[in-house]
């Protein structure tokens, strides 16, 4: 009797394991990304096998995302979560706790941190405190602005998705290679386009552009902000405008969530 029961239980467990492993086969993998950049890259890798949603919009500062119940609902149904890491989207932990989904908690196979292997820039060499502004202790987290880092990022996405559905790794890798081939062609065009301004100095509103500037050989000559995340004083703006004139800076880069009127005024002066 005991042997018969053992065989029945064993057969049941085997059947369940087959059902679980094939649970994703009949539907697309539900993936949530913290920011739109990661949504686009995950769609490139996942192709027809994934359904990807972003928790934020490209017009919103990723540092200042407000966690809402709708985010928790999306996360509750997710098979995987793609995050930027390096504390850019650290608000995601609050949303994950509210979602109560074991698939995407810290340490779960479905949590995909795409910062692994990234050569991080601007890592502080001294102790960081709030008087310094929004300085990131782990280094500058805006690496997705460098298209040249896509091979590292997409490899992390392949590895993460394959942890959830290992039977589809070959498809993910095929999609990745197709994306990188097109990107390589575009990179040639962009590099040629940027070549005439290589070595030029630019001013940025917030120090988030260093990866982009480094990739295309541009030099950061100053910030509109007095310190990262801290609005500028009139004295700081006077010094900045004077330096831009003295150094012949003709470009000011800002993001959609920055103060456009202020950026335009500084550039015009």
C-alpha positions as CSV (number, residue, x, y, z in Angstrom):
1,X,0.0,0.0,0.0
2,X,2.8,2.4,0.9
3,X,4.7,1.6,-2.3
4,X,1.5,2.2,-4.3
5,X,0.9,5.6,-2.5
6,X,4.5,6.6,-3.2
7,X,4.2,5.8,-6.9
8,X,0.9,7.8,-7.1
9,X,2.4,10.8,-5.3
10,X,5.5,10.7,-7.4
11,X,3.5,10.5,-10.6
12,X,1.4,13.4,-9.5
13,X,4.5,15.6,-8.7
14,X,5.9,14.8,-12.1
15,X,2.7,15.7,-13.8
16,X,2.5,19.0,-11.9
17,X,6.1,19.8,-12.8
18,X,5.3,19.3,-16.4
19,X,2.2,21.5,-16.1
20,X,4.2,24.3,-14.3
21,X,7.1,24.2,-16.8
22,X,4.5,24.6,-19.6
23,X,2.4,27.1,-17.9
24,X,3.9,30.0,-19.9
25,X,3.7,28.2,-23.2
26,X,0.1,29.0,-23.8
27,X,0.5,32.7,-23.2
28,X,3.0,35.5,-23.4
29,X,5.4,36.1,-20.5
30,X,4.1,39.1,-18.5
31,X,7.0,41.5,-17.9
32,X,7.0,44.8,-16.1
33,X,9.8,47.4,-16.6
34,X,10.4,50.3,-14.3
35,X,11.2,52.8,-17.1
36,X,10.4,53.0,-20.8
37,X,14.0,52.4,-22.0
38,X,13.9,49.0,-20.4
39,X,10.4,48.3,-21.9
40,X,11.7,48.9,-25.4
41,X,14.9,46.8,-24.9
42,X,12.9,43.9,-23.3
43,X,10.5,43.9,-26.2
44,X,13.4,43.7,-28.6
45,X,14.7,40.7,-26.8
46,X,11.5,39.0,-25.9
47,X,9.7,39.6,-29.2
48,X,6.4,37.8,-29.6
49,X,7.0,35.8,-26.4
50,X,6.6,38.7,-24.1
51,X,4.0,41.3,-23.1
52,X,5.9,44.2,-21.5
53,X,4.4,47.2,-19.6
54,X,6.3,50.2,-18.1
55,X,5.5,51.6,-14.7
56,X,6.6,55.1,-15.8
57,X,6.6,57.5,-18.8
58,X,9.5,59.0,-20.6
59,X,8.4,62.5,-19.6
60,X,8.8,61.8,-15.9
61,X,11.9,61.9,-13.8
62,X,12.7,58.3,-12.9
63,X,14.0,59.5,-9.5
64,X,10.7,61.0,-8.6
65,X,8.2,58.3,-9.5
66,X,5.2,58.2,-7.2
67,X,4.2,54.6,-6.3
68,X,0.5,54.1,-7.1
69,X,-1.9,51.2,-6.6
70,X,-2.1,50.6,-10.3
71,X,1.6,49.8,-10.3
72,X,1.0,47.1,-7.7
73,X,-1.7,45.6,-9.7
74,X,0.6,45.3,-12.7
75,X,3.3,43.8,-10.6
76,X,0.9,41.3,-9.0
77,X,0.4,39.6,-12.3
78,X,4.0,39.8,-13.5
79,X,6.2,36.9,-14.3
80,X,9.3,39.1,-14.4
81,X,10.4,42.6,-13.4
82,X,13.1,44.5,-15.2
83,X,14.8,47.2,-13.2
84,X,17.6,49.7,-13.9
85,X,19.4,49.3,-10.5
86,X,22.1,51.5,-9.1
87,X,19.3,53.2,-7.1
88,X,17.7,55.0,-10.1
89,X,14.4,53.1,-9.5
90,X,14.7,52.2,-5.8
91,X,11.1,53.1,-5.4
92,X,10.2,49.8,-7.0
93,X,10.8,48.0,-3.7
94,X,7.8,49.7,-2.2
95,X,5.6,48.8,-5.2
96,X,6.8,45.1,-5.1
97,X,6.0,44.8,-1.4
98,X,2.5,46.1,-2.1
99,X,2.1,43.7,-5.0
100,X,2.7,40.5,-2.9
101,X,4.1,38.6,-5.9
102,X,6.9,36.1,-5.1
103,X,8.0,36.1,-8.7
104,X,9.5,39.6,-8.5
105,X,10.9,40.0,-5.0
106,X,14.6,40.4,-4.2
107,X,16.3,37.1,-4.9
108,X,13.5,35.7,-7.1
109,X,14.3,34.4,-10.6
110,X,12.0,36.9,-12.2
111,X,13.8,40.0,-10.9
112,X,16.1,41.2,-13.6
113,X,18.7,43.9,-12.7
114,X,20.2,45.1,-16.0
115,X,23.1,47.0,-14.3
116,X,25.1,43.8,-13.8
117,X,28.4,44.1,-15.7
118,X,28.0,47.8,-16.6
119,X,31.2,49.8,-16.3
120,X,29.7,52.4,-13.9
121,X,30.9,56.0,-14.2
122,X,31.2,58.7,-11.5
123,X,31.4,56.3,-8.5
124,X,32.0,58.6,-5.5
125,X,35.4,58.2,-3.9
126,X,34.3,59.8,-0.7
127,X,31.4,59.4,1.7
128,X,28.1,60.7,0.2
129,X,25.7,62.9,2.2
130,X,22.6,65.0,1.4
131,X,24.5,68.2,1.4
132,X,26.0,67.1,-1.9
133,X,22.6,66.9,-3.5
134,X,21.3,63.8,-5.3
135,X,24.6,62.0,-5.6
136,X,24.4,58.3,-6.1
137,X,26.6,56.2,-3.8
138,X,26.8,53.4,-6.3
139,X,27.7,55.7,-9.3
140,X,25.8,57.4,-12.1
141,X,22.8,55.2,-12.9
142,X,21.9,56.7,-16.3
143,X,23.9,54.2,-18.4
144,X,20.9,53.4,-20.6
145,X,21.6,56.7,-22.4
146,X,24.6,55.1,-24.0
147,X,23.5,53.0,-26.9
148,X,26.9,51.3,-26.9
149,X,26.0,49.5,-23.6
150,X,23.1,47.7,-25.2
151,X,25.1,44.5,-25.6
152,X,25.5,44.2,-21.8
153,X,22.0,45.3,-21.0
154,X,20.3,43.0,-23.5
155,X,22.5,40.0,-22.3
156,X,21.2,40.6,-18.8
157,X,17.6,40.6,-20.2
158,X,18.2,37.4,-22.0
159,X,19.6,35.7,-18.9
160,X,16.8,37.0,-16.8
161,X,14.0,35.9,-19.1
162,X,15.7,32.6,-19.6
163,X,15.6,32.0,-15.9
164,X,11.8,32.2,-16.0
165,X,11.3,30.3,-19.3
166,X,14.6,28.5,-20.0
167,X,13.1,26.7,-23.0
168,X,13.0,30.0,-24.9
169,X,16.6,31.1,-24.4
170,X,17.6,30.4,-28.0
171,X,14.7,32.6,-29.2
172,X,15.7,35.4,-26.9
173,X,19.3,35.2,-28.0
174,X,18.3,35.2,-31.7
175,X,16.2,38.3,-31.1
176,X,19.0,40.0,-29.3
177,X,21.5,39.3,-32.1
178,X,19.1,40.7,-34.6
179,X,18.6,43.9,-32.5
180,X,22.4,44.3,-32.0
181,X,23.0,43.9,-35.7
182,X,20.6,46.8,-36.5
183,X,22.1,48.8,-33.6
184,X,25.6,48.3,-34.9
185,X,24.5,49.8,-38.3
186,X,22.8,52.7,-36.5
187,X,25.9,53.3,-34.3
188,X,28.0,53.7,-37.4
189,X,25.6,56.4,-38.6
190,X,25.4,58.2,-35.3
191,X,29.2,58.1,-34.8
192,X,29.7,59.6,-38.2
193,X,27.1,62.3,-37.5
194,X,28.7,63.2,-34.2
195,X,32.3,63.2,-35.4
196,X,32.4,66.9,-36.4
197,X,31.5,67.9,-32.8
198,X,33.8,65.5,-31.0
199,X,35.7,67.3,-28.3
200,X,33.1,70.1,-28.0
201,X,32.0,71.3,-24.6
202,X,28.4,71.2,-23.5
203,X,26.4,72.2,-20.5
204,X,23.8,69.8,-19.0
205,X,20.8,70.6,-16.8
206,X,21.4,67.6,-14.6
207,X,24.4,65.3,-14.5
208,X,22.7,62.4,-16.2
209,X,24.3,62.5,-19.6
210,X,27.9,61.4,-18.9
211,X,27.5,58.0,-20.5
212,X,26.1,59.6,-23.7
213,X,28.8,62.3,-23.7
214,X,31.6,59.8,-23.1
215,X,30.3,57.6,-26.0
216,X,30.4,60.4,-28.5
217,X,33.4,62.3,-27.3
218,X,31.7,65.4,-25.8
219,X,32.9,67.2,-22.8
220,X,30.8,68.2,-19.8
221,X,31.5,71.9,-19.1
222,X,29.0,72.5,-16.3
223,X,25.5,72.0,-14.9
224,X,22.4,74.3,-14.7
225,X,21.7,72.8,-11.3
226,X,24.0,74.0,-8.6
227,X,24.3,70.5,-7.2
228,X,22.6,67.4,-8.5
229,X,18.8,67.8,-8.0
230,X,19.3,71.2,-6.3
231,X,17.8,74.3,-8.1
232,X,20.4,76.9,-9.1
233,X,20.9,80.2,-7.3
234,X,21.1,83.4,-9.3
235,X,24.8,83.6,-8.5
236,X,25.4,80.2,-9.9
237,X,23.5,81.0,-13.1
238,X,25.6,84.2,-13.5
239,X,28.8,82.2,-13.2
240,X,27.5,79.5,-15.5
241,X,26.6,81.9,-18.3
242,X,29.9,83.7,-18.0
243,X,31.8,80.4,-18.2
244,X,29.7,79.3,-21.3
245,X,30.6,82.6,-23.0
246,X,34.3,82.3,-22.1
247,X,34.6,78.7,-23.2
248,X,32.4,79.0,-26.3
249,X,29.8,76.5,-25.2
250,X,27.0,76.4,-27.7
251,X,24.9,73.4,-26.5
252,X,22.8,72.9,-23.4
253,X,21.2,69.5,-22.9
254,X,18.1,69.1,-20.7
255,X,15.5,66.4,-20.2
256,X,11.7,66.8,-20.6
257,X,11.1,67.0,-16.8
258,X,13.7,69.8,-16.4
259,X,12.7,73.5,-16.3
260,X,12.5,74.2,-20.0
261,X,12.1,78.0,-19.6
262,X,15.2,78.2,-17.4
263,X,17.2,76.1,-19.7
264,X,16.2,78.3,-22.7
265,X,17.0,81.5,-20.8
266,X,20.5,80.2,-19.9
267,X,21.1,79.1,-23.5
268,X,19.9,82.4,-24.9
269,X,22.1,84.5,-22.6
